[in-house]
Amino acid sequence: MTHSWKHYEEDWLLFTEAGFIAVNQADEDAALKLFKAGALLNPDNVLPQIGFGYLHLHKLELKQAVKVFEDILKKEPANEMAKTFLGLCLGLMPDKITQGEEILKQTSHSHDERIKDLSNTAIQFVDTFVKQTPGPAGKR
């Protein structure tokens, strides 16, 4: 009995969405497998690649995440999700905060309310937690 991937082609989005859920549950192994399945079933869609970048971001592997999001933007320069995540990653890097904020300001004007909300929340987070000098516990 032979199985065909064709049977699952329509499920690529379900695999990819499940990958995002796995990342949020800190199940890296499942997330990787699910994103790989999504990418295999629909290699032309960048959403599984965004998932890989999201996994790196979740693990605070910011340089790797930046690379993934930049590669996606080379293919799809107008991809606001990749652009927003790139801005967030850069905003978390002390030497790239300004660059990250500029990207987030651009995406905060998105027509997609979810992108707009994420961008504005990221800007607030960077302002509140990244740009602030350390408190008494952080001084040496």
Residue pairs with C-beta under 8 A, 6 or more apart in sequence:
5 40
5 41
8 15
8 37
8 41
9 41
9 42
11 41
12 37
12 38
12 41
12 42
12 45
12 48
13 38
13 42
13 47
15 34
15 35
15 37
15 38
15 41
15 48
16 34
16 35
16 38
16 47
16 48
16 51
18 30
18 34
19 30
19 31
19 32
19 33
19 34
19 35
19 38
19 48
19 51
19 55
20 31
20 51
20 54
22 28
22 30
22 31
22 34
23 31
23 51
23 54
23 55
23 58
24 58
26 58
28 55
28 59
31 51
31 55
32 52
32 55
34 51
35 48
35 49
35 51
35 52
35 55
36 48
38 45
38 47
38 48
38 51
39 48
39 49
42 48
46 72
46 75
46 76
46 79
46 82
49 68
49 71
49 72
50 68
50 69
50 72
50 79
50 81
50 82
50 85
52 68
53 65
53 68
53 69
53 72
53 82
53 85
54 65
54 85
56 62
56 64
56 65
56 68
57 65
57 85
57 88
57 89
60 92
62 89
62 92
62 93
65 85
65 89
66 86
66 89
66 90
66 93
69 82
69 83
69 85
69 86
69 89
70 86
72 79
72 82
73 79
73 82
73 83
73 86
76 82
80 107
80 110
80 112
80 115
81 115
83 103
83 106
83 107
84 103
84 104
84 107
84 110
84 115
84 118
84 119
84 122
86 100
86 103
87 100
87 101
87 102
87 103
87 104
87 106
87 107
87 119
87 122
88 100
88 104
88 118
88 122
89 100
90 96
90 97
90 99
90 100
90 103
91 97
91 100
91 101
91 104
91 122
91 123
91 125
91 126
91 130
92 100
92 126
92 130
93 100
94 130
97 126
97 130
97 131
100 126
101 123
101 126
104 119
104 122
104 123
104 126
105 119
105 123
107 115
107 116
107 118
107 119
108 116
108 119
108 120
108 123
109 116
110 116
110 119
